[in-house]
Amino acid sequence: MQDEELTLSYNTVSSSKTTYQSQFGTQKAALLPMGSWHMGPLADQQANGDADDFEWGVAALPQLDSSTVKHPVTYGDPTGFAVAANSPSARMKAAKEFVAWAAGPEGAKVTAKTGSVPAYTSDEALGVFFDKQGLPQDEQSRTVLRRSVIKQENPVGEATQVIQDELSMAQSSILSETKSTDDALAKASHAIANTGLLPGQQGK
C-alpha cells in the first residue's frame, strides 16, 4: 500500500504523529481497520466539530474461513480491574462487589452509555451503546457487533510484554524498510527465545 501510495508511509505517520481522526475523521481515508473502542470517540469528535460530519458504519473484516462469515472472528483485549491482595477486608469486599457489578449486566449498560462496548455483551447492553448520539443506526453495524466472536489478542503471561515489544520493533523495521521482513522477524524470534520465558525455546 505504501509502494502504491494508497496510504501515508510509515515514516510520515511516525514523524508527524498522524492520528485516526486526522485521516478517517476528515475523510482522507475511506476505510479504517479499527476496534469498536474508536466508535464512541469518533461520534464525540463529530459532535464537537473535531471530525467532519459524514455517515459511517461498521463492517466485518474478511474472514479466513467461510464458516465464520455469520459470526465473524475479531480480536481484542479487555481493560481489566485489579483488586489489591492486601487491601483491608472491608475495602476488599467492596472492591470485589464493584468488579462483579461492573462485569455484569448492569455495569455493562453503564459502560455502554459512555460509548464503549462492554466486555459483558447482550442485546440490551448493545442497544444502550447504539443509543449514543452519533453512532451508526444501520442494521449491518449492529449485526456485526452483535454476532462477532471476540478472541483474546494477547494471552496473559510473563512473556506477553516481551513478545509485544519485539514484534512492535519488528513491525517498525519492516514498514520503515530498514530491515527485510525475514530479517526483522528472525531478530524478534531470537530475542524472544533468548529471554528464557518460553519453555523449551531458550537459545534457539
Phi, psi and omega in degrees: 000323176295315182298325181269004179058037176273349179211164175296148178291154179301320180297321178293315179300316183293314185288327182265358182052048181298136181253164175300318183298320184290343179255298181286319183294339177250015174064028173275342178238138182273337185219137180231103175289108190206159180282165182295342180298340182277348184294311180299309178301323179295318177299319178294319180295323177292322182292323182264004175089003178283345176231156179296158176268104179210158179278140178215164180208183184240138176227153177284144174291155178306141183259145180287333185237126182298339181288346182260005184299317181289331178231077186298140180274132175226174184231150179190164175237135178282157169269114190269163171254141177241139176245122181297131185294329182254029174291150174304149189304321181295318179290322179301315180298315180295319181296316180294322178295321179295315180299317179298319178293313183296329182270003182253190187296323180287317177297326179298320181292323177294316177299317182298326180297335181279353182092017177247139177282120182286155177295323175276109183252143176205165178301324181293315180295318179292329175297318177297318180301311183285351175285345179298132183299133177099346178280151182298145182249004181286154185293326182298315181300317179294317182295319181300314180290323183290323188261351183295143175257116184266122176255150182291127182284318183233115179295151179279124179179163184291342180270350187302311183295321178298315180297317179300315182297315181293319179291327176296317178294322178296316179300316180299317179295320181292310185286333176275356177062033174270343175219153174288162179302314181298315182293319182294317180288325177295318179296317179296315180300318180295316181296319180293316180298322184283354175288337182077008182278341180258121184302134174077007182244001184298130175082358181281000000 
